[in-house]
């Protein structure tokens, strides 16, 4: 059975009912006299407290049927019905004095991850994939998150408002939120400190944006009281980049940690076991093997049902699937071709999320900002066929490089990837950042054709027939990210390109992307966008904007247009800018060329229940909401 993104299927209500009935039968198996049944009903009242009140009507009906089956039909049946009436009285009591839903955490929840990296969660030090992975648990929580309607909702911030001039954001914090390891209550001071640390990071992909908002030289950040944070951005910023930097989970997610912990024991020591606010507290980790977390009892938001959560680093798909089959794993990241295997596991199910992410093709080495000056990036290499020897958009060098990139794009049969590797769970993509909005935001003529013969001719016209290129899949947790990249390599070889395919852990690849010294192409997946253009800052320059992570391109035109887009607070004007940037990217086959948009599927092992209630939709490439998972 599969679970849709926007609602609970008709059968989902039946899961708690089955659990309740199972307890009723097991407790009532020895009942032979009405008097005994009466005692057992008292036990049943305890069970009723564990399920939603509205489902007790169903339980009562089942209890009546159970009584009729086990007790001979005679005058004493009336006594049994009186017992049922007592249950009704109990229901009234439950309404007046609700019993706690959460029990004491028990058991271990085991999860298979493709990659964890070295445990590094301090706001100033954390890179990816650690930023993303920690936010899925979560270990640390963000000010806000995203619900199933793709609306930004509160998390550590219970509410917020923006001034009429869009310069001042005021966040009102939840009170009583406690840090792990006894470091006390979270206050506005911790929030401001955490964002200061994130803005000073050389590894966070949106550090430059965070600096521009939280540490702008023309603005200010202050805490008028322990539960209020006021951020004056100094210059206008649209809500899109601010949403991105204040929500989680995701590769650009943020979180709040204890300032006191770092002050007392130092940054490096705090990094070994950060004191944050999430429902899971890290108690052990081993590089390349696991992260071990324990549930936070009486957590301010949601106490987990399991006492322990362990993320296991298992790069091989076959090993992760075997873990599910043997019951060693409760859920894990899977490829779509493993779905039939999951469906064959007794008691296993699937949770699916249509339009959960997008995958794109990037071309690195195109660093055109500051050419011929000390600001020129060392990674700029005009000897690469896809890199222009000139930043002039009207130059023959530029046109030649465009031909090469376009040829590589139209040599890809996107529909074949969707039909075979994705089993139809997705569709061909146009441009990174547009994902689920492509049909409504991009004109119909802006679509990639599949024409390998034309691609061959374009390479010949550019004098690059038989060119070489390095192709690397960025391992970000998305489905078929390696398999699709391998197929693309074969398609390029079919038009005469010599492809050097390499598979690296993302923690190994990422430093070369940040350092602007990777020379090649990547297949890189992204999550759901709250609005097209959310990730445009990945194409800002390092020398002008201090950008950290990059998609392989820096160009003066992009610097200007993306800056305008980030500052535009009017949605329609921002949409027009996004379309202008998209047209430039498409016409020049620049980078972030769409490969496919994909659905997300998470397996639900036979020992756990589905947990749609707790899913955060900020980024679905990796499983999240573990605090809401309950045992069957």
N, C-alpha and C positions, 0 to 999 in steps of 0.2 A: 504494500500500500504506500502511496506517495502523498506527501503533504504539500499543499500549495502555499504560495508566498503570502497571500493576503487574507487567509482564513483557515480555520480549523475544519477539516473534513467531517462529514457526518459521523464517521466511525470513531473519531478521536475521543468523543465523550464516553465511549464505551470502555476505554482503558481503565479509568478509576472505578467504574462500575464492576468490571471483572475482578479487580483487586478486592473490592469490598465484598462481593459475593463469595470469593474464595475464602475470605476470613469468616464469613457467616457459616459457610458449609463446614469448615474445619472446626469451628467452635461449637456448632450444633450437631455434630455427628453422633454424639452420645445421648441426645435428647429423646426420651420415651414418654415422659409425663408432662402434662401442661405446666405443672409446678416448676419442673426443671427448665422448661422453655422460658418461663418467666424470668428465671435467673439469667438465662443466656441472653435475653433481650437487654438486660442491663449491660452485659458485655458489649452487645451490639451498639449500644449508645456510644461507647468509646470509639468504635469504628466510624460511626457517623460523624463524629467530630473531625475526622481526618479527611473528609471529602466535602466538596461544596454543598451548601444547604439545599440548593435547588435540585440536587440529584438525590436527595433523601426520599423523595416521593417514589422514585424508581426502586430504591432499596426496600422501602416498605412493601411495595407490591411484590417484590421477590420474596420477602420474608413471609408474606401471607401465603404465597404459593408453597414455600418450603414447609410451613406449618401444616398445610393441608395434606402434603405428601407424607409427612412423618407421623402425624397424630391421627388416630382413627377418627372417622367422622361420626361423632356422637354429640351428646349435649355438652360435653366438656369443651368442645371447640369454641363455645362462647367465651370460655375463660381465655383461650388463646387470643381471641379478638380483643378482649379487654387488654391483654398485654400489648397488642398493636396500638391500641388507643393510648397506652402509656408512652409509646414511642412518639406519638404526636405531641404529647405534652413535653417530652424531652426536646422536640424540635423547637418549640416556643422558647424554651430556656436557652437553647443555642443561639437563637436570634438576639436575645437580650444580652447575653454574656458570651461573646464569641470565644471559642477555645483557640489557643495558638495553633496555626497550621504547620509551622516548621517544627520538626522533631530534632533531637540532637543529632548532629552529623555522624554518619557511620559508613564504613566501607571505603573502598578505593575506586576512583574513576581513572581508567587508563586510556590515554589518547596517543595515537601515532602521528608524528609530525615529520615532514620531509626534511626540515632543517631547523635547528635551534640556534646554532652558533654558540660562542662563549657567553656565559651568563653575564650580561652587562645591562643594567636597568637604571643606573643613575641618569637623571635628566641631561646632564652635560656630556656624558660619556657614551650613551647608548646609540648604536648604529642599527641598521636593518640586517637580518630579519628580526632582531630582538625587539625593536620598537613595536613592530606589528604583533609578534607572538605574545608579548607580555600584555598587550591590550586586549587580546582575545580571552584571557582567563576570566576577568582581568586581575592583574596584580595591582596596577595603578589605575585610577579612574580619571576621566576627563571632566571638564566643566559641563559639557553637554554631550549628547549622543544623537543617534538618528533612529526613528521608528520605522515601522513597516510601510508607512505612507510617505517615506522619505522626508519627513518633517524633523527639524531640529528640536529636540526636547531636552529638558534639564537633567543633569546628573548631579555633580557636586554643586552646580549652580541651580537653585530651585526656580529662579526667574532672572530676567535681565531686561534692560531697556536701552535704546539707542537714542541719543539726542537728535533734535530736528536737523542739525547741521551735519549729522552722521560722524562727528568727530569724537564723541564720548560714549563709551559703552560702560554700563554699570551692571555688575554681576552681584546678585544676592545669594549668598552661600547657604547650604544646608548647615544646621547647627547640630553639634553633638557627634560629628563624624570623627572617629578615632583612627590614629595611625597604628600600623602594626608595631609589634615589639615594645609596646608601652610608651611610645613617644608622645602621647597626649592627643589633644584635640586639634584638628585641622582648623586653621584660621586664615584670614586674608593675607597675613604675612607669609604663610607657607605657599599660597598660590602665587603671589608676586615673585617670591624667591624661585619657585620652580620654573616659571616662565623666563626669568632672568637667566637661569642655568640653560634652558633650552635654546634661548637666543644666542648664548655664547658657545653653543655646540658647533664643532666642525664636522659633525656626522649626521645631524638631523636634517632630512631633506628640505624642510621648510624653515630652517633657522633664519634665513635672510628675511622672510616674511614676518616671522615672530619678532625679530628686531625692529622691523619697520612699524609694527603695531604697538608692541609693548615697551620699546625703548627708543622711540622716535625722538630725535633731538629737539623737535618743536612741540612735543607733547609731554605727558607725564603719566605716572601710575601711582595711585595712592590707595590707602585703606582707611576710610573715615571711621570705621569701627571694625571689630574682629570678624564680621560676617558680610562685609561689603568691599568689593574691589571696583575701583573706578579707573578706567583706562582712556586717556585722551591720546588719540593717535597722531595728533599734530598735522596730519594731512588726511584727506578722505580715503577710506578704503571701503570697497564694496563688502557686502556681507559674505560673499563666496569664500575668499581666502580666510576671513576670520572664522567662519564656520569650520573650515578645514583644519585650522590650527587649534580649535577648542573642542574638537570631537574625537572619538575613537570608537572601535579599533581601526587600524589602518597603518600603512607604512609611513604616513605623515601625522599619526596620532600624537596626542600629548597626554600628560598625566601629572598629578600633584604628589610630591614627596615631602617628607619631613625636613624642614630646614634645621631643626635642632639636632637631628641625627648626624648630618654632615658636619655641623659645627663641633659636635662632641667627639666624633671618632674619625673625621676626615673623609674626603670624597672617595678615595680608593677603598677604604674599609667599608663605608656605607654601600658601595657598589656591589659588594659581595652578598648583601642581603638587605635590599632597600626597604625602608619603612614607608609604605604607601597606604592607600585607603581601600583597596579592593577587597572582595570577599575571599580572596586567596592570598596567603602569606608564604613566600618562599622560605623553605627550611633546609633545602639541600639541592645541589646541582653538580653535575660532572660534564665537562665539555665533551661534546660528541655523543653523549649518552642520554641524559635526562635532566629535567627540572622537576623537583618534588615540592609540592605546595600543600599546606594544611588549611582547612576551612577556618574562617574567622567566625567564632561563635557570637551570636547576637550582633551580626553585622548590621550597620545602619540602614542598608538597603535590602539585602537578601542574604540570609544565611544559607549556605549550600546544604544540600541533603547528604552529600558525601563528605566524609571526614578528610579525605586526601585526594588530591588531583596530581597525576604524574603525566608530564609530557615526555614521550620517548622519541628520540631522534632515530628515524628509520627511513633512510633515503630510498630504499628499493620498494616499489609498488607491490611486488609479489610478497614481500615479507610483511608489509602492513596488512594486506588482504589475509594472509595466513593467520595473523594475529586476531583478526575479526573472526575467522572461521573456528579457531580454537578457543575463543573466549578470553584470550589474553589482552585484547584491546576492546574497548566499548564503542569507540568511534575513531575515525581517522580520515585523512585526506585520500581521495580515490580518483582514479581516471575513469572516464565514462565506459571504457570497455570492460571495467570490473563490475559494472552494475548487475549484469546477469549472475555473476558469482555471489554478489551480496544478496540478491533476491532469492537465491537458492539456500541461504543459511536459515535454518528454522528459527522463526521468531524475529528475524532481522527486518528492518523497514528502511525507507528512504524519506528524507526531507528534501524537497526541491524548491529552488528559488529562481524563477525565470528572470532573465536579464541581469544576472548577478555580477557580471564583470565583462571586461573587454581585453583583447590582446592586440598588440601593435608591433610594428617593425621599426627599429631605430637605426640610424646611421651616424656613427661617431667619427669625430675628427674635424667637424665643420665649425671651427671656432674663428669667426670672421671679425670679431670685435677687437680693436686695437692692433690690427695688422701693421707691421712695420714700426711698432712702438714698443717700449718696455712692457706694455700690458698684453702683448701678444701671447696667447697660450702656447706652451711648449708642445702641447698635443696637436696643434694645427699642422696638418700634413697634406699639402696640395698634390703630393705624388700619388695619393690614393685616388682611384678612378672616380669615386663618388664625391670628392671634395674639390671645390673650385679653387683655382689659383687666384681668383679675384673676388672681392665682396660686391663688386658692381653687378647689379641685377640685370643689366643690359649687355654685359660683356660676353664674348664668345666662350670664355672659360666657364662662366656660370651656366650658359646654355648646354655646354658639353656635359657638365656634372649632372645637370637635371636629366639629361637623356639617360645616363647610366642608372640613376636612382629610379626613374620611371620604368626603365626596362626591367629592373629587378622586381618592381612591384607588379607589373602586368604579367610576369612569368609565373605568378602564384595563382593557383586554382583555389580560391577561397571557398567556393561552394563545395568542392570535393572534400576539403578539410572538415567542413560542417557536417556533410552527409556521412562521412566515414568515421573520422576520429571522434566527432561530437555526437554521432548517431542522431543528428537532427536537432540536438538540444542547443540551439543558438542560431546565428546567421552571419553572413559576410559583413565585415566592418569597413568603414571608410577612413575615419580618423580617430586617433586617441583623444579622449576627453568628451567625445560625443555619444558613444555607446548607445544607450536606450533612447537618446534624443535624435538620432540621425534622421529618422523618417520625418520628423516635424521641424527640425532646425536646418537641415542641409537640403539644397535643391536636388531634384531627382537626377540631373545630369552629373552630379558629383558622386560618381561611383567608379570603382576600379574594374576595368575589363580584364578578361583573361585571354591573352593573345601571345603565346610563346614565340610564334614566328615573327611577329612585329618586334618582340623584345630582342630577338637575335639580331634583327636588322638595325635596331637602335644602337646596340652595342657595337656593331660593325661601323655604323656611321660615326660613332664617337671614338673610333680606333681603339676600342677596348674589348674586342672579341678575345675570349680566352682569359679574361681578367681573373684575379684571385681575390677572395674575401674571407675573412674570419666570421663565423656565425656562432653565437653563444646564446642558449636559452637562459633567461633570468629566472631562477627558481623562486617563484613568489607564492606558490601554493595553489595556482590555478589549474584547472583540468587540462590535460594533454599538452602542457607547455613544452615538454621535451619532445614528445612524439610529433607535434605539429611543426616544431622547428626542424626536426629531422626530415620531414616531408618537404619542407621549403628548401632545404639543402639539396634534396634530390631534384626538385623542380628547377633550381638554378643550374645544377649540373647538366640538366637536359638541354639548356640553351648555351652550353659551353663554358660555364663559369666554374673555376676551380675553387671549391668550398673547403675551407679548413674548419671542420666542426669541432667544437670543444664544449665539454660539460664540466662546469665548475660549481662548487657551492656558492650561493649568492654572497656569503660573507667574504669569499675570496675575490669574486668579480667586482663587487661594489666599490672597493677603494680605487680601482682603476677608472671607474666611471666618474667618481668624485674628483679624482686627480687629473681628469681630462687626458689620460694617456692610454686609454683603450682605443684601438684602431680596428674597427669592424662593425658588425651589425648584431643586434640582439632581438630576440623575441621576448617582449616584456608585457606582462599582464597588469591591468589596473582594476580597481574596484568601481562600485557604483559612484556616479557623480551626482551631487546635489543640483548641479547646473553645469552645462557645457562650459569648458574653460577653467574648471576648478584647478586643473593641474598645469595650466600654462606657465606657471612660474618655473617649471622644470626646464624651460628654454631661455631663462634669463642669464645674463653674463655674470661671470665671477668677478671680473675687474670693476664693473660699474655697480652691480647690485649685491655683490658678496654672495651670490647663489652657491649652494653647496652641491646638491645632486643635480645632474644634468642629463638631458636626453640626446646629447651629441651635437647640439647646434647652439651657437651664439651668433647673433647677427644684429647690427644696429637697428634695422627695421623692426625686428622682433622685440628688442629692448623697449623701443618707443611704444609700440602698439600694445604689448602686454602690460606695460606700466599704466597706460590709459585704461585698459580693460580692468585692471585691479582696483583702480581708483573710482570707477564709474558706479554710482549708487542707483542710477535709474536703470531698471531692468531692461526696458526696451532698447535704450541706448547701448547697454552692455551687450545685449544680444546682437545688435548690429556690428559691434566691434568683434565679437566672437566669430561671426560669419566672415568678416573681412580677414581675420587671422586664419580661419579655416581655409578660405579660398587661396590664400598665399601658400599655405602648407601643401594643399592638394596640387595646385598648379606647378609648384616647384618640387613636388615629391620629396619634401624636405626631411622630415623625420616624423615618428609617431604615425606611420601609415597603418591604417586599420587592417587587421588580419581577420579576426572574427569576434563577435560578441557571443558570450556563452552563458548558459544557465549554470547554476551551482547546485550540486547534489551532495548532501551529507548523509552518511550511513548511520543508522540507529541500531546498535547491537541488541541482541535478544534480552540482555539483562538491564536495559535502561528504557525510559519512556521518551517519546519526542518532546521537544521543549520550545515550540514556536513562541510561546509567551515571552521568553527571555532573549530572543535574538536581537542583536543590534545591527542595523542595516548600513552602517557607515562603510563597511567593506566586508563582503561575504567570501572573499577568496579563501579565507581560513575560518575554521569553525569557531564560534564564540557562544557566550551565554552559558558556560558550564555551571554557574551557580544555580541555574534553574533545572538542571538535569536531575531526575529522580529515578531511583531503582524501580524495576517492575515489581 
